[in-house]
């Protein structure tokens, strides 16, 4: 996913470290800002916000309250957010997980907070109204969705708010998968979707984020953030040799994952899907559009 362009900076007074605050991860507008930003930004008023929880399977977060606006990311069932303003059916919101800020439909959020006990580990699953796979499902749930389970069973788990999920498709909230690359590989063939974070559609940085989080690795949302904050920088080899499984390859506005020393896995607009190809193939094609590799970040060693 390409880096989102921040709005005009006139409302900023600057952060203490001399860097301007990123509006993608700091809730401020000319008329309203999060209380924690008092003294760092200029705004007409500051509010603490109210905690809410996502109750839809997935909800689009947009840069402005307009259904015609493209969306920057998706929030999944069970995620917690802080709402700073609700108006005309829209909630101006900050996600607790990655601090992303934007507008979501207020109807997708609930003031009743249920602590998550489990999360979806399968690429996708269904929420059923009864412990019977023949009943029409209530909703589709994607990997990473968080659940409050009231009762576990051999075949189904019953949720606190009602409904049943297949027991083998979920795992305890504090259990993580060993290999984030393996998680990403499951998405091969998933359609490319700008701002997407599910198996129904996903973008390049969404793929990195979802796969990393499944393995217990915190990941920011956009590729420029990932380039600055994930793993450790290594030199870009001129011959593209010496790369390892899990290395993140960055172009301007794009990121991919090495599955070994040769093959690159990425959600991209050439294939319009999550695809795997040799790194030299990708480098040559992207270079024709005027972009070269700008960074490589090496992730921590994968668990054996």
C-alpha positions in Angstrom: 0.0 0.0 0.0 1.4 3.4 -1.0 2.1 5.9 1.8 -1.0 8.1 2.4 -0.3 11.8 1.9 -0.9 13.8 5.1 -3.1 16.8 5.0 -1.7 20.4 5.1 0.5 21.0 8.1 -0.8 24.4 9.2 -2.6 22.9 12.2 0.6 21.4 13.6 2.8 22.9 16.3 5.2 20.0 16.1 6.3 17.2 18.3 8.9 17.5 21.1 11.5 15.6 19.2 11.3 18.0 16.3 9.4 15.7 14.0 6.0 16.5 12.8 3.3 14.2 14.0 2.0 11.8 11.4 -1.8 12.3 11.0 -2.3 8.7 10.0 -1.3 7.7 13.6 -2.2 10.8 15.6 -5.8 12.0 15.9 -5.9 15.7 15.2 -7.8 18.1 13.0 -8.1 21.9 13.0 -11.2 21.7 15.1 -10.6 18.6 17.2 -7.8 16.5 18.6 -7.0 13.7 21.0 -6.4 15.0 24.6 -3.0 13.3 24.6 -1.9 15.6 21.9 -2.5 18.8 23.8 0.6 20.9 23.6 1.7 19.2 20.5 -0.9 20.3 18.0 -3.2 23.2 17.6 -7.0 22.5 17.7 -10.1 24.2 18.8 -10.8 21.5 21.4 -9.4 18.3 22.8 -11.3 15.2 23.9 -10.3 11.9 25.6 -12.5 9.8 23.4 -14.5 6.7 24.2 -13.6 3.1 23.8 -15.6 1.0 21.3 -15.3 -2.4 19.8 -15.8 -3.5 16.2 -18.8 -5.8 15.8 -18.8 -6.3 12.0 -16.7 -8.9 10.3 -14.6 -6.2 8.7 -15.1 -2.5 8.3 -13.4 0.0 6.0 -11.6 3.0 7.5 -11.6 6.0 5.3 -9.7 9.3 5.3 -13.0 11.3 5.3 -16.6 10.5 6.1 -17.7 9.6 2.6 -18.7 6.2 1.2 -17.2 7.3 -2.1 -13.8 7.8 -0.6 -11.2 5.1 -1.0 -10.4 3.3 2.2 -6.9 3.2 3.8 -7.3 0.0 5.9 -9.8 -2.4 7.4 -10.7 -3.1 11.0 -11.7 -6.7 11.9 -14.2 -8.1 14.3 -13.2 -7.6 18.0 -10.7 -4.8 17.4 -10.8 -2.0 19.9 -10.8 1.7 18.9 -11.1 5.1 20.5 -13.9 7.3 19.1 -13.3 11.0 19.3 -16.4 12.2 17.4 -19.6 10.7 16.1 -21.5 12.7 13.5 -24.0 11.9 10.7 -23.5 8.1 11.1 -19.7 8.3 11.0 -17.2 7.8 13.9 -13.8 9.5 13.8 -11.7 6.7 15.2 -8.2 5.5 16.2 -7.4 1.8 16.1 -5.8 0.5 19.3 -3.8 -2.1 17.5 -1.8 0.0 15.1 -3.0 3.6 16.0 -4.4 4.2 12.5 -6.8 7.1 12.3 -9.9 7.5 10.1 -13.6 7.4 9.7 -15.8 4.2 10.0 -19.5 3.8 10.1 -20.7 4.3 13.7 -23.0 1.3 13.4 -20.0 -1.0 13.1 -18.9 -0.2 16.7 -20.3 -1.1 20.1 -19.7 0.5 23.5 -20.0 -3.0 25.1 -16.4 -4.2 25.3 -15.8 -8.0 25.5 -12.2 -9.0 26.1 -10.9 -11.3 23.4 -10.1 -14.9 24.5 -9.4 -16.3 21.0 -8.6 -15.2 17.5 -9.2 -16.7 14.0 -6.1 -18.7 12.9 -7.5 -20.1 9.7 -7.4 -17.9 6.6 -11.1 -17.6 7.0 -14.0 -19.2 8.8 -17.7 -18.7 9.5 -19.9 -17.6 12.4 -22.9 -19.9 12.6 -26.1 -19.3 14.6 -26.0 -22.9 15.8 -23.5 -25.7 16.3 -24.3 -27.1 12.9 -22.4 -26.5 9.7 -25.6 -26.8 7.7 -27.1 -23.7 9.1 -26.7 -20.5 7.0 -23.7 -18.6 8.5 -24.2 -15.2 10.1 -20.9 -13.8 8.8 -17.5 -14.6 7.3 -14.5 -14.0 9.6 -11.0 -13.5 8.3 -7.7 -14.4 10.0 -6.9 -12.1 12.9 -10.5 -11.5 13.9 -10.8 -11.5 17.7 -13.4 -13.5 19.6 -14.8 -13.7 23.1 -15.4 -17.4 23.6 -17.9 -18.4 26.4 -17.5 -22.2 26.0 -15.0 -24.4 24.1 -15.8 -27.7 22.5 -14.3 -30.4 20.3 -16.2 -29.2 17.2 -17.5 -25.8 17.9 -16.7 -22.9 20.3 -19.7 -20.8 21.5 -19.2 -17.0 21.7 -20.3 -14.7 24.5 -22.7 -12.8 22.3 -24.0 -16.0 20.6 -23.0 -17.8 17.6 -20.6 -20.7 17.0 -17.2 -21.0 15.2 -15.3 -24.1 14.2 -13.0 -25.0 17.1 -10.0 -25.9 14.9 -10.2 -22.6 13.1 -9.5 -20.5 16.2 -6.7 -20.4 18.8 -6.2 -18.7 22.2 -5.5 -15.0 21.9 -1.9 -15.3 23.2 -0.8 -18.2 20.9 1.1 -17.3 17.8 2.0 -19.0 14.6 5.7 -19.8 14.2 6.4 -18.6 10.6 4.9 -15.3 9.4 6.0 -16.2 5.8 4.0 -19.4 5.9 0.9 -17.3 6.9 1.5 -14.9 4.0 1.9 -17.9 1.6 -1.6 -18.9 2.4 -2.9 -15.7 0.7 -1.5 -16.7 -2.7 -4.2 -16.0 -5.2 -6.1 -13.5 -3.0 -7.3 -10.5 -5.1 -5.4 -7.3 -4.7 -7.5 -4.7 -2.9 -6.1 -1.3 -1.9 -6.5 -1.0 1.9 -7.6 -4.6 2.2 -6.6 -6.9 5.1 -8.6 -10.1 4.6 -8.6 -13.1 2.3 -11.4 -11.4 0.3 -8.9 -8.7 -0.8 -5.5 -7.5 0.5 -2.7 -5.0 -0.4 1.0 -5.3 0.0 1.5 -3.8 3.4 -1.8 -5.4 4.6 -0.3 -8.8 3.8 2.9 -8.0 5.8 0.8 -6.7 8.7 -1.7 -9.6 8.9 1.0 -12.3 8.5 3.3 -10.7 11.0 0.6 -10.2 13.7 -0.4 -13.8 13.3 3.2 -14.7 14.4 3.1 -12.2 17.3 5.1 -9.5 15.5 3.7 -6.0 15.8 3.5 -4.3 12.5 2.4 -0.8 11.4 -0.1 -0.4 8.6 1.7 1.3 5.7 4.8 0.3 3.7 6.8 3.4 4.6 6.1 2.8 8.3 7.2 -0.9 7.9 10.4 0.2 6.2 11.3 2.4 9.2 10.1 0.2 12.0 10.3 -3.5 11.2 13.4 -5.7 11.4 16.9 -4.3 10.8 18.2 -2.7 7.7 20.7 -4.7 5.6 22.7 -3.6 2.6 21.0 -4.0 -0.8 23.1 -6.5 -2.7 23.9 -5.5 -6.2 23.6 -9.1 -7.4 20.4 -9.8 -5.2 22.3 -12.7 -3.6 22.4 -13.6 0.1 18.8 -12.8 0.9 16.9 -15.0 3.4 13.4 -16.2 4.1 11.4 -13.4 5.7 13.5 -10.5 4.4 11.2 -7.6 3.5 12.0 -5.9 0.2 10.9 -2.3 -0.3 10.2 -0.1 -3.2 8.6 3.4 -2.9 5.1 2.6 -1.9 5.5 -1.2 -2.1 6.7 -4.1 0.0 7.2 -7.8 -0.6 8.4 -10.8 1.4 11.2 -13.2 0.4 10.2 -16.9 0.8 13.8 -18.0 0.2 16.9 -16.5 -1.4 15.2 -16.1 -4.8 11.4 -16.0 -4.6 9.3 -12.9 -3.7 5.8 -13.0 -2.4 3.7 -9.9 -2.6 0.2 -8.5 -3.2 0.7 -6.4 -6.4 -1.2 -4.6 -9.1 0.6 -6.3 -11.9 -1.0 -9.7 -11.0 -3.9 -7.9 -9.2 -3.4 -10.7 -6.6 -1.0 -12.1 -4.1 1.6 -13.8 -6.2 5.0 -15.4 -6.0 7.7 -14.7 -8.6 11.5 -14.5 -8.7 12.9 -11.3 -7.2 14.9 -10.5 -10.4 11.6 -10.7 -12.4 9.9 -8.3 -10.0 12.9 -5.9 -9.9 13.1 -5.7 -13.7 9.4 -5.1 -14.1 9.2 -2.5 -11.3 12.3 -0.7 -12.7 10.5 -0.2 -16.0 8.0 2.0 -14.1 10.9 4.0 -12.7 11.3 2.5 -9.2 14.2 0.5 -7.7 14.6 -1.3 -4.4 15.1 1.4 -1.7 15.5 -0.8 1.4 15.7 -4.4 2.7 14.8 -5.2 6.3 15.8 -8.5 7.9 13.2 -9.8 10.3 14.2 -11.7 13.5 15.1 -15.4 12.9 12.1 -17.5 12.3 11.2 -20.1 15.0 12.4 -23.6 14.3 
